[in-house]
Amino acid sequence: MSQGSNLREYVSHNPPGATFFLCLLALAFSFIVLSSYSYSHSLPNPDIEQDWNTLLLSFSKFHLCEKENASSPAHTSPIAPLQTIQEKDKKTSINATSSSVTDLHLHVPLTVTSSSPSGTLKDIVLYTTLTAKQLKLGGYKELVSLALGILPEDSEHICLTIRAPTHILPANPLPPECFASESNIPRIPVEVTNQLPASSQTCYSMHFKKDPSLTVMLTLEEQGVAVKHLVEVSVSLLGVCLILCIAPIHWTHFTIQALPTSLASHNSCVDLVCKQAHLS
């Protein structure tokens, strides 16, 4: 009996074992393909939960509505001092001496549209304050001050001014810098809402386009370690598949070799019994 027929017979009589073998083989080849892809492509770092793309995406889900009782918006600072804001609410205050504050002026891929047909989006600055929890940052009650400077020459980007505690801001890579808005540009205070109000209040919606350059990627060293582990797992699985493939062939061969010896022993026993019966 050939080895091929032995293997076919084993498969036909052991469908669970054959299914397990095919699953291991498919998993091994999947890891090989994944390691090849990981070797030739840059991969995002799975340990980084928050980057500038996720922050901007969280911010773009809100609507910004003009405050109805805002007074002298053109002469109001777009970014109020963080400590002054926090003193108004002691529950959300933080110790400014124990946490440094960062001011950034960033050129980000956000577009702004107005709910009012007559609303102009040229040469204005919208500013507001949110909590770190609303932006899904690492903090909880820390306040983040934001100002959106509309760029008339660039409809796909805005100049975002952000002031927040340094430890809750995403790590590099940072968006490119932009120049701070001029002091004579109208500054409009807005409040954050999840849904557009039914009133005639002017609101602004934001649209975000993900920028791949803002995603934190694996370093070459980290990527090499990941590929090495994938290859090691693939080789181990292929080794198990090889053992499962060879084992039934050798087991059948061993059984065939042992069969003549068993038959000869059986015949000897039969002859001995017959002789004893004849003598008696």
ZATORMAR-663920 format. One record per atom (N, C-alpha, C): x, z, y; residue in one letter. Coordinates in steps of 0.05 Angstrom, whole numbers, padded with zeros to 5 digits, always signed. Layout:
BEGIN
XZYA
...
***
This chain:
BEGIN
+00017+00000-00024M
+00000+00000+00000M
+00018+00000+00025M
+00012-00018+00044S
+00029-00020+00068S
+00023+00003+00087S
+00042+00007+00106Q
+00039+00028+00125Q
+00015+00022+00144Q
+00011-00004+00150G
-00011-00011+00168G
-00038-00004+00155G
-00041-00010+00130S
-00066-00003+00116S
-00070+00027+00114S
-00047+00041+00110N
-00049+00071+00109N
-00060+00082+00136N
-00050+00070+00158L
-00058+00080+00184L
-00087+00073+00189L
-00096+00049+00181R
-00124+00041+00184R
-00142+00059+00168R
-00133+00066+00144E
-00150+00083+00127E
-00152+00111+00139E
-00130+00121+00150Y
-00130+00147+00163Y
-00149+00148+00187Y
-00148+00126+00203V
-00165+00124+00226V
-00195+00123+00218V
-00201+00107+00197S
-00229+00104+00189S
-00240+00130+00177S
-00222+00147+00166H
-00232+00172+00154H
-00229+00196+00173H
-00216+00192+00196N
-00212+00214+00216N
-00218+00204+00244N
-00243+00198+00251P
-00250+00188+00278P
-00244+00208+00300P
-00248+00235+00296P
-00240+00254+00318P
-00210+00253+00324P
-00194+00252+00303G
-00165+00250+00307G
-00157+00225+00322G
-00170+00202+00314A
-00164+00177+00327A
-00172+00177+00356A
-00195+00189+00362T
-00204+00191+00390T
-00185+00208+00406T
-00176+00231+00395F
-00157+00248+00409F
-00131+00233+00415F
-00122+00217+00395F
-00098+00202+00399F
-00101+00182+00422F
-00123+00168+00423L
-00127+00148+00444L
-00130+00161+00471L
-00142+00184+00473C
-00144+00199+00498C
-00116+00207+00508C
-00099+00217+00490L
-00072+00225+00498L
-00056+00200+00508L
-00060+00178+00494L
-00045+00154+00501L
-00054+00144+00528L
-00081+00144+00533A
-00091+00135+00560A
-00081+00154+00582A
-00080+00180+00576L
-00071+00199+00596L
-00041+00195+00602L
-00026+00189+00582A
+00003+00184+00586A
+00008+00160+00603A
-00006+00138+00598F
-00003+00114+00614F
-00014+00118+00643F
-00034+00135+00646S
-00044+00141+00673S
-00023+00155+00689S
-00009+00174+00677F
+00013+00188+00690F
+00036+00170+00697F
+00041+00150+00680I
+00063+00131+00685I
+00056+00114+00709I
+00031+00104+00710V
+00022+00088+00733V
+00023+00105+00759V
+00014+00130+00757L
+00014+00147+00780L
+00042+00153+00790L
+00061+00157+00772S
+00088+00162+00780S
+00101+00137+00793S
+00093+00113+00783S
+00103+00089+00795S
+00093+00085+00823S
+00067+00091+00827Y
+00055+00089+00853Y
+00068+00110+00872Y
+00072+00134+00862S
+00083+00155+00879S
+00112+00148+00887S
+00126+00134+00870Y
+00154+00127+00876Y
+00156+00106+00898Y
+00136+00088+00899S
+00137+00065+00917S
+00120+00068+00943S
+00105+00090+00945H
+00087+00094+00968H
+00091+00122+00980H
+00087+00124+01006S
+00087+00150+01019S
+00061+00164+01014S
+00063+00190+01009L
+00039+00206+01001L
+00035+00229+01021L
+00010+00235+01028P
+00005+00258+01045P
+00011+00284+01031P
+00019+00303+01047N
+00026+00329+01036N
+00001+00345+01029N
-00005+00351+01004P
-00030+00365+00997P
-00030+00394+01006P
-00006+00405+01012D
-00005+00433+01021D
-00013+00437+01050D
-00015+00415+01065I
-00022+00416+01093I
-00052+00412+01095I
-00067+00433+01101E
-00096+00431+01103E
-00105+00421+01130E
-00089+00426+01151Q
-00098+00419+01178Q
-00076+00403+01192Q
-00083+00379+01201D
-00065+00363+01218D
-00082+00354+01242D
-00069+00337+01258W
-00083+00329+01283W
-00107+00310+01277W
-00106+00296+01255N
-00129+00280+01247N
-00153+00297+01241N
-00149+00318+01226T
-00172+00336+01219T
-00182+00351+01243T
-00164+00359+01261L
-00173+00372+01286L
-00190+00354+01303L
-00180+00329+01307L
-00195+00310+01324L
-00222+00302+01310L
-00222+00300+01284L
-00246+00294+01270L
-00267+00316+01273L
-00258+00341+01272S
-00276+00364+01276S
-00287+00364+01304S
-00271+00358+01323F
-00279+00358+01351F
-00298+00335+01357F
-00294+00312+01344S
-00311+00289+01350S
-00339+00292+01339S
-00344+00311+01322K
-00371+00315+01311K
-00390+00329+01330K
-00379+00340+01352F
-00395+00353+01372F
-00404+00334+01394F
-00425+00342+01408H
-00434+00329+01433H
-00427+00346+01457H
-00419+00334+01478L
-00412+00348+01503L
-00433+00343+01524L
-00447+00363+01532C
-00469+00360+01551C
-00462+00374+01577C
-00468+00360+01599E
-00462+00372+01626E
-00478+00397+01630E
-00465+00417+01641K
-00479+00442+01647K
-00498+00438+01670K
-00522+00448+01668E
-00543+00443+01688E
-00537+00457+01714E
-00525+00481+01713N
-00520+00497+01737N
-00491+00497+01745N
-00477+00476+01738A
-00449+00474+01745A
-00446+00470+01775A
-00428+00485+01787S
-00424+00483+01816S
-00396+00474+01822S
-00395+00455+01841S
-00370+00443+01850S
-00352+00435+01827S
-00361+00417+01810P
-00345+00410+01787P
-00320+00395+01795P
-00321+00382+01818A
-00298+00366+01826A
-00274+00383+01834A
-00278+00408+01839H
-00256+00425+01848H
-00250+00447+01828H
-00261+00444+01803T
-00256+00464+01783T
-00233+00455+01765T
-00216+00474+01758S
-00193+00467+01741S
-00203+00458+01713S
-00192+00437+01702P
-00201+00427+01676P
-00193+00446+01653P
-00172+00461+01657I
-00164+00480+01636I
-00162+00507+01649I
-00182+00524+01644A
-00181+00551+01655A
-00160+00567+01640A
-00147+00586+01654P
-00128+00602+01641P
-00140+00616+01617P
-00126+00615+01594L
-00136+00626+01569L
-00142+00656+01571L
-00124+00670+01583Q
-00127+00699+01585Q
-00151+00706+01602Q
-00156+00691+01624T
-00179+00697+01642T
-00205+00693+01627T
-00207+00671+01611I
-00231+00666+01596I
-00236+00688+01576I
-00215+00696+01563Q
-00219+00716+01541Q
-00226+00743+01552Q
-00219+00749+01576E
-00226+00775+01587E
-00256+00778+01591E
-00270+00755+01593K
-00299+00756+01597K
-00313+00766+01571K
-00300+00763+01549D
-00312+00771+01524D
-00292+00787+01508D
-00294+00813+01508K
-00274+00830+01496K
-00274+00826+01466K
-00296+00817+01454K
-00297+00814+01426K
-00279+00791+01417K
-00274+00772+01434T
-00258+00749+01426T
-00231+00749+01440T
-00224+00771+01452S
-00198+00772+01466S
-00175+00776+01447S
-00152+00766+01455I
-00127+00769+01439I
-00106+00779+01458I
-00086+00790+01447N
-00064+00800+01463N
-00045+00777+01470N
-00045+00770+01495A
-00029+00747+01504A
+00001+00752+01501A
+00009+00777+01499T
+00038+00782+01497T
+00047+00779+01468T
+00029+00781+01449S
+00037+00778+01421S
+00033+00750+01410S
+00021+00732+01426S
+00016+00705+01417S
+00021+00686+01440S
+00040+00668+01437S
+00046+00649+01458S
+00025+00627+01459S
+00022+00616+01483V
+00002+00595+01488V
+00016+00569+01493V
+00005+00548+01482T
+00017+00521+01485T
-00002+00503+01500T
+00009+00488+01520D
-00006+00468+01535D
+00005+00441+01527D
-00014+00423+01518L
-00006+00396+01510L
-00023+00376+01524L
-00011+00353+01531H
-00025+00330+01542H
-00020+00307+01522H
-00041+00299+01507L
-00037+00281+01485L
-00054+00256+01488L
-00043+00233+01480H
-00057+00208+01480H
-00068+00204+01452H
-00095+00208+01449V
-00107+00210+01422V
-00128+00188+01419V
-00133+00179+01393P
-00152+00158+01388P
-00181+00167+01387P
-00191+00175+01411L
-00218+00184+01414L
-00232+00166+01435L
-00256+00157+01430T
-00271+00143+01450T
-00296+00160+01457T
-00304+00158+01482V
-00327+00174+01492V
-00348+00155+01502V
-00373+00160+01495T
-00396+00145+01505T
-00416+00164+01517T
-00431+00155+01537S
-00450+00171+01552S
-00478+00165+01544S
-00495+00186+01543S
-00523+00182+01536S
-00539+00171+01560S
-00528+00172+01584S
-00541+00162+01608S
-00532+00134+01614S
-00551+00115+01616P
-00544+00088+01622P
-00529+00085+01649P
-00535+00103+01667S
-00522+00101+01694S
-00496+00118+01695S
-00490+00132+01673G
-00466+00149+01673G
-00441+00133+01672G
-00422+00139+01689T
-00397+00125+01690T
-00376+00140+01675T
-00359+00126+01661L
-00338+00139+01645L
-00310+00131+01656L
-00308+00127+01681K
-00283+00120+01694K
-00275+00142+01713K
-00249+00150+01710D
-00237+00169+01728D
-00253+00195+01729D
-00259+00206+01706I
-00271+00233+01704I
-00256+00249+01683I
-00259+00275+01685V
-00248+00293+01665V
-00270+00312+01655V
-00275+00313+01629L
-00294+00332+01617L
-00278+00355+01606L
-00287+00380+01612Y
-00272+00402+01601Y
-00291+00423+01590Y
-00282+00437+01569T
-00298+00457+01556T
-00280+00476+01541T
-00292+00496+01528T
-00277+00516+01512T
-00292+00520+01486T
-00277+00520+01464L
-00287+00524+01437L
-00272+00546+01424L
-00283+00557+01402T
-00268+00576+01386T
-00252+00560+01364T
-00231+00573+01355A
-00215+00560+01334A
-00232+00555+01309A
-00252+00572+01304K
-00269+00568+01280K
-00284+00542+01282K
-00294+00535+01306Q
-00309+00510+01310Q
-00292+00486+01304Q
-00266+00488+01309L
-00248+00465+01304L
-00235+00467+01277L
-00243+00487+01261K
-00232+00491+01234K
-00202+00495+01234K
-00193+00510+01255L
-00165+00517+01256L
-00160+00543+01241L
-00135+00551+01240G
-00128+00575+01225G
-00139+00600+01237G
-00143+00601+01263G
-00154+00625+01275G
-00183+00628+01271G
-00195+00649+01282Y
-00223+00654+01279Y
-00237+00657+01306Y
-00227+00677+01322K
-00240+00682+01348K
-00223+00672+01371K
-00199+00661+01366E
-00183+00651+01387E
-00197+00628+01402E
-00193+00626+01428L
-00206+00606+01444L
-00187+00582+01448L
-00199+00559+01448V
-00184+00534+01452V
-00196+00519+01476V
-00181+00515+01497S
-00191+00500+01520S
-00183+00471+01518S
-00203+00454+01523L
-00199+00425+01520L
-00208+00410+01545L
-00194+00390+01553A
-00202+00372+01575A
-00197+00343+01566A
-00218+00327+01570L
-00217+00299+01562L
-00215+00281+01586L
-00192+00269+01590G
-00188+00251+01612G
-00194+00222+01603G
-00214+00210+01615I
-00222+00182+01608I
-00202+00163+01620I
-00191+00145+01603L
-00171+00126+01612L
-00185+00099+01616L
-00188+00090+01641P
-00202+00064+01646P
-00187+00040+01635P
-00161+00042+01632E
-00145+00020+01622E
-00144+00019+01592E
-00154+00040+01578D
-00153+00041+01549D
-00179+00052+01538D
-00196+00035+01527S
-00222+00043+01518S
-00222+00056+01491S
-00199+00055+01476E
-00198+00067+01450E
-00183+00093+01449E
-00173+00102+01471H
-00158+00128+01472H
-00166+00144+01497H
-00162+00170+01495I
-00166+00187+01518I
-00141+00205+01521I
-00139+00217+01544C
-00117+00236+01548C
-00129+00264+01544C
-00121+00277+01522L
-00132+00303+01514L
-00113+00325+01523L
-00122+00343+01540T
-00106+00366+01548T
-00117+00390+01532T
-00100+00403+01518I
-00108+00425+01501I
-00090+00449+01507I
-00103+00472+01509R
-00089+00498+01512R
-00099+00517+01490R
-00081+00527+01474A
-00089+00544+01452A
-00065+00560+01443A
-00070+00582+01428P
-00048+00597+01417P
-00031+00579+01399P
-00005+00582+01401T
+00013+00563+01387T
+00009+00564+01356T
+00004+00588+01346H
+00004+00591+01317H
-00020+00578+01303H
-00041+00571+01318I
-00064+00558+01305I
-00064+00528+01307I
-00046+00517+01323L
-00045+00488+01327L
-00031+00475+01303L
-00040+00450+01296P
-00027+00436+01274P
+00002+00431+01279P
+00017+00428+01257A
+00045+00422+01259A
+00049+00393+01266A
+00075+00385+01268N
+00081+00357+01273N
+00072+00340+01249N
+00067+00314+01253P
+00073+00298+01277P
+00052+00301+01299P
+00061+00302+01324L
+00043+00304+01346L
+00035+00276+01356L
+00011+00273+01367P
+00004+00248+01381P
+00023+00243+01404P
+00026+00219+01414P
+00043+00214+01437P
+00032+00228+01462P
+00050+00234+01480E
+00043+00248+01505E
+00030+00229+01525E
+00014+00240+01543C
+00003+00225+01565C
+00006+00242+01590C
+00004+00229+01613F
+00006+00243+01638F
-00019+00258+01644F
-00015+00282+01655A
-00038+00298+01663A
-00054+00284+01685A
-00080+00289+01686S
-00098+00275+01705S
-00091+00285+01734S
-00097+00267+01752E
-00092+00274+01781E
-00112+00295+01790E
-00104+00310+01810S
-00121+00332+01819S
-00146+00323+01834S
-00147+00298+01844N
-00171+00289+01859N
-00191+00276+01841N
-00187+00274+01815I
-00206+00263+01796I
-00228+00283+01791I
-00254+00275+01792P
-00276+00293+01787P
-00274+00306+01759P
-00278+00332+01759R
-00277+00348+01734R
-00305+00359+01728R
-00315+00353+01705I
-00343+00360+01698I
-00342+00380+01676I
-00353+00404+01681P
-00355+00424+01659P
-00377+00416+01639P
-00371+00418+01614V
-00391+00411+01593V
-00392+00433+01573V
-00415+00434+01559E
-00418+00453+01537E
-00421+00438+01511E
-00412+00451+01490V
-00412+00439+01463V
-00438+00444+01449V
-00448+00423+01436T
-00473+00425+01420T
-00471+00407+01396T
-00485+00415+01375N
-00484+00399+01350N
-00503+00375+01351N
-00525+00378+01367Q
-00545+00356+01369Q
-00551+00351+01398Q
-00559+00326+01403L
-00566+00318+01430L
-00592+00332+01439L
-00593+00344+01462P
-00617+00358+01471P
-00639+00338+01479P
-00664+00348+01478A
-00687+00330+01485A
-00690+00326+01515A
-00677+00343+01531S
-00680+00341+01560S
-00664+00317+01571S
-00667+00313+01597S
-00653+00290+01610S
-00624+00296+01616S
-00614+00317+01605Q
-00586+00326+01609Q
-00567+00304+01600Q
-00547+00298+01616T
-00527+00278+01609T
-00508+00289+01589T
-00505+00275+01566C
-00487+00284+01545C
-00468+00261+01537C
-00447+00269+01524Y
-00426+00250+01517Y
-00421+00254+01487Y
-00418+00231+01473S
-00412+00231+01445S
-00383+00220+01441S
-00370+00230+01421M
-00343+00222+01415M
-00341+00208+01389M
-00323+00189+01387H
-00319+00173+01363H
-00289+00173+01357H
-00282+00181+01333F
-00254+00184+01325F
-00247+00163+01304F
-00223+00152+01308K
-00212+00133+01289K
-00186+00145+01278K
-00185+00150+01252K
-00162+00163+01240K
-00136+00148+01245K
-00115+00162+01252D
-00089+00151+01258D
-00070+00159+01235D
-00061+00141+01218P
-00044+00148+01195P
-00018+00161+01204P
-00009+00155+01228S
+00017+00167+01237S
+00015+00196+01243S
-00010+00207+01244L
-00013+00236+01250L
-00016+00252+01224L
-00016+00239+01201T
-00018+00253+01176T
+00010+00263+01167T
+00011+00288+01158V
+00036+00300+01149V
+00041+00289+01121V
+00064+00275+01117M
+00071+00263+01092M
+00091+00280+01077M
+00093+00275+01051L
+00114+00287+01034L
+00141+00277+01042L
+00161+00294+01042T
+00189+00286+01046T
+00199+00271+01021T
+00221+00256+01024L
+00232+00241+01001L
+00239+00260+00978L
+00250+00284+00985E
+00257+00303+00965E
+00232+00313+00950E
+00211+00320+00965E
+00186+00330+00953E
+00174+00308+00936E
+00175+00283+00945Q
+00164+00261+00931Q
+00179+00256+00905Q
+00206+00259+00906G
+00222+00256+00882G
+00216+00277+00861G
+00211+00301+00869V
+00204+00323+00850V
+00177+00316+00837V
+00158+00307+00853A
+00131+00300+00842A
+00133+00278+00821A
+00149+00257+00827V
+00153+00235+00809V
+00167+00244+00783V
+00186+00261+00786K
+00201+00272+00762K
+00182+00287+00744K
+00165+00304+00755H
+00146+00319+00739H
+00126+00300+00725H
+00117+00280+00739L
+00098+00261+00726L
+00111+00246+00703L
+00136+00238+00706V
+00150+00224+00685V
+00154+00243+00661V
+00162+00268+00666E
+00166+00287+00644E
+00140+00291+00628E
+00118+00294+00642V
+00092+00297+00628V
+00085+00272+00612V
+00091+00249+00623S
+00085+00224+00609S
+00101+00221+00584S
+00127+00228+00585V
+00144+00226+00561V
+00135+00246+00540V
+00127+00270+00549S
+00118+00290+00529S
+00092+00281+00515S
+00074+00269+00530L
+00049+00259+00518L
+00054+00236+00499L
+00073+00218+00506L
+00080+00196+00489L
+00093+00206+00463L
+00109+00228+00466G
+00121+00240+00442G
+00100+00251+00423G
+00080+00264+00434V
+00058+00275+00417V
+00043+00252+00404V
+00038+00230+00419C
+00025+00207+00408C
+00041+00195+00385C
+00068+00194+00388L
+00085+00183+00366L
+00083+00201+00341L
+00083+00227+00345I
+00081+00245+00322I
+00054+00241+00308I
+00033+00239+00323L
+00006+00235+00311L
+00004+00208+00297L
+00020+00189+00306C
+00019+00162+00294C
+00036+00161+00268C
+00058+00176+00267I
+00076+00175+00244I
+00066+00194+00222I
+00054+00216+00230A
+00047+00237+00210A
+00029+00226+00188A
+00007+00211+00193P
-00010+00202+00170P
+00005+00183+00152P
+00024+00167+00162I
+00038+00148+00146I
+00056+00163+00126I
+00071+00183+00136H
+00089+00198+00119H
+00072+00215+00099H
+00050+00226+00108W
+00033+00242+00090W
+00022+00225+00067W
+00014+00201+00073T
+00004+00183+00052T
+00026+00175+00033T
+00050+00169+00044H
+00073+00162+00027H
+00081+00185+00009H
+00080+00209+00019F
+00087+00233+00003F
+00066+00237-00019F
+00041+00232-00013T
+00020+00235-00033T
+00023+00214-00056T
+00030+00189-00048I
+00034+00168-00069I
+00057+00175-00087I
+00079+00185-00075Q
+00103+00192-00091Q
+00097+00215-00110Q
+00081+00234-00101A
+00075+00258-00118A
+00055+00252-00139A
+00040+00230-00137L
+00018+00224-00156L
+00029+00218-00184L
+00049+00201-00188P
+00059+00196-00216P
+00069+00221-00229P
+00082+00239-00215T
+00092+00264-00226T
+00069+00281-00236T
+00048+00282-00220S
+00024+00298-00227S
+00011+00286-00252S
+00009+00259-00254L
-00003+00247-00277L
+00013+00252-00302L
+00040+00250-00299A
+00058+00255-00323A
+00055+00283-00333A
+00054+00302-00314S
+00050+00330-00322S
+00023+00334-00335S
+00003+00321-00325H
-00024+00323-00337H
-00024+00312-00365H
-00010+00289-00369N
-00010+00277-00396N
+00006+00294-00416N
+00027+00307-00406S
+00042+00325-00424S
+00025+00348-00433S
+00010+00359-00414C
-00008+00381-00421C
-00029+00373-00442C
-00039+00349-00438V
-00059+00339-00457V
-00047+00336-00485V
-00022+00324-00486D
-00009+00321-00512D
-00004+00347-00526D
+00005+00367-00510L
+00010+00393-00522L
-00015+00406-00533L
-00037+00403-00519V
-00062+00415-00529V
-00071+00401-00554V
-00067+00374-00555C
-00075+00359-00579C
-00059+00368-00603C
-00032+00372-00599K
-00015+00380-00621K
-00023+00407-00632K
-00028+00426-00614Q
-00036+00452-00623Q
-00063+00451-00638Q
-00081+00435-00629A
-00106+00433-00643A
-00102+00421-00671A
-00084+00401-00674H
-00079+00389-00700H
-00066+00409-00720H
-00048+00425-00709L
-00034+00445-00726L
-00053+00466-00736L
-00072+00473-00719S
-00090+00494-00727S
-00111+00483-00746S
***
